[in-house]
């Protein structure tokens, strides 16, 4: 396993496309991991941390992402950045559209092998987060939580927060910090070994 202080090679991620519905989703069978979280939770910063350079724009206006954004990871699997939720300035119509798109992807996408849920380490677990992991449970797919902005807490309180949440929700939890460049490889190592390598391969047509 690569230690956290080893800098990863830049350019490992490649932006593929953005899409709003099934008609625009990639049509191959490459495994996909959904990346969800509240607006401004740090999804773009997490993608940039995995990349080792800037690939996802960190917006100063939360709630700006309105499409599913597909990123290839060394052509082995894709990370799918989903629209953020919980931002009060969007209209009820937009919220319905976003919810329909997210639910359609999480419940119907055959390529999906797991969900990474990013949340600010200082926030409490809410019904919004529970709804997302419940959708994954409904399909029998795994999910894990990334507690972002871990640099906002001292090491002790951060570890305690992770321990308590892991016990509460009974699924893997990781601490990450884009400022300190920590946590990215640990998360990727987990999803690759547990979700990607175990994903069923597409059967060849006879």
Secondary structure, 3 states (H helix, E strand, C coil): CCCCCCCCCCCCEEEEEEECCHHHCCCCCCCEEEEEEECCCCHHHHHHHHHCCCCCCCCCCCCCCCCEEEEEECCCEEEEECCCECCCCCCHHHHHHHHHHHHHHHHHCCCEEEEEEEEECCCCCCHHHHHHHHHHHHHCCEEEEEEECHHHCCHHHHHHHHHHHHHHHCCCEEECECCCCECHHHHHHHHHHHHHCCCCCCCCCC
